[in-house]
Amino acid sequence: MSAPLGPLIAPRRKTIDGWVAADLRGVVVHRRALDDVRIPLAQLVSAELDGKELTLKTSDVVTYRLMLTTFSAARDLHFVETLARAARLTQS
C-alpha cells in the first residue's frame, strides 16, 4: 500500500530498494514489494547520516537503516537537516 505524499519539505532521496521523502506529516519510507511506512514527525527521535547510510529512529524503538544511492552528498545532508528541523530534533 502506498502512503500518499503531500507537499514535500524534503525531496525524495533514492535508496537501494526504493526511496525516502518527507512532507509536513512525516517521513515516508518506500521499499519495493512492501507497504510504505509513514513516520510522523512527532515520533522521529533522530535522523543521522553516515556516508550514504541514513538512520531514522522512532519513539516506538524502531530503527530504519537506509542506504542512499543518490549522487549529491550535499543534498543528502540537506535532507537530514530538514528532517531534524521539522521534527524539532536537537543536535548533541
Wavefront OBJ file of the C-alpha trace (Angstrom):
o trace
v 0.000 0.000 0.000
v 1.317 3.409 -0.958
v 1.331 6.297 1.524
v 0.224 9.462 -0.303
v 2.615 12.384 -0.101
v 1.581 15.977 0.450
v 3.764 18.979 -0.393
v 7.344 17.863 0.200
v 9.564 19.508 2.791
v 12.459 17.175 1.936
v 12.522 15.807 -1.629
v 12.886 12.128 -2.403
v 16.252 10.517 -1.926
v 16.766 7.217 -3.716
v 17.715 4.153 -1.690
v 18.930 0.706 -2.705
v 15.404 -0.704 -2.648
v 13.168 2.348 -3.046
v 13.121 5.931 -1.772
v 12.558 8.132 1.278
v 10.835 11.536 1.334
v 9.213 13.861 3.847
v 6.108 16.014 3.816
v 4.531 18.078 6.591
v 3.018 14.935 8.153
v 6.194 12.893 8.352
v 8.747 10.729 6.615
v 7.663 8.117 4.086
v 9.897 5.103 3.530
v 9.058 3.305 0.286
v 10.579 -0.142 -0.277
v 9.798 -2.280 -3.302
v 7.344 -5.125 -2.623
v 6.492 -3.771 0.860
v 3.863 -1.363 2.154
v 5.087 2.195 2.580
v 5.870 3.267 6.126
v 4.989 6.743 7.366
v 6.870 8.006 10.408
v 5.044 11.003 11.902
v 7.465 13.860 12.630
v 6.428 13.751 16.309
v 7.689 10.141 16.503
v 11.075 10.803 14.895
v 13.733 10.930 17.624
v 16.841 11.011 15.432
v 17.903 11.319 11.820
v 21.572 10.644 11.134
v 23.678 10.369 8.015
v 26.942 8.408 7.991
v 28.351 8.465 4.497
v 25.422 7.165 2.457
v 23.698 5.331 5.348
v 20.606 7.154 6.616
v 19.410 6.042 10.056
v 15.976 7.059 11.294
v 14.999 6.196 14.874
v 11.449 6.451 16.183
v 9.951 6.884 19.637
v 8.474 3.383 19.420
v 12.043 1.966 19.267
v 12.023 1.144 15.556
v 15.162 1.927 13.574
v 15.249 2.251 9.804
v 18.642 1.942 8.135
v 18.519 3.037 4.510
v 21.409 3.065 2.058
v 21.114 6.125 -0.161
v 22.111 5.789 -3.806
v 21.889 9.474 -4.682
v 24.862 11.329 -6.141
v 24.805 14.501 -4.063
v 26.200 14.351 -0.535
v 25.145 17.991 -0.030
v 21.518 17.201 -0.898
v 21.567 14.105 1.308
v 22.799 16.225 4.226
v 20.192 18.903 3.458
v 17.503 16.172 3.587
v 18.621 15.113 7.087
v 18.915 18.708 8.325
v 15.413 19.478 7.022
v 14.017 16.431 8.826
v 15.765 17.426 12.043
v 14.326 20.960 11.905
v 10.819 19.756 11.029
v 10.848 17.172 13.852
v 12.414 19.708 16.233
v 15.373 17.449 16.958
v 18.323 18.964 18.744
v 21.890 18.228 17.863
v 24.103 16.970 20.652
l 1 2 3 4 5 6 7 8 9 10 11 12 13 14 15 16 17 18 19 20 21 22 23 24 25 26 27 28 29 30 31 32 33 34 35 36 37 38 39 40 41 42 43 44 45 46 47 48 49 50 51 52 53 54 55 56 57 58 59 60 61 62 63 64 65 66 67 68 69 70 71 72 73 74 75 76 77 78 79 80 81 82 83 84 85 86 87 88 89 90 91 92
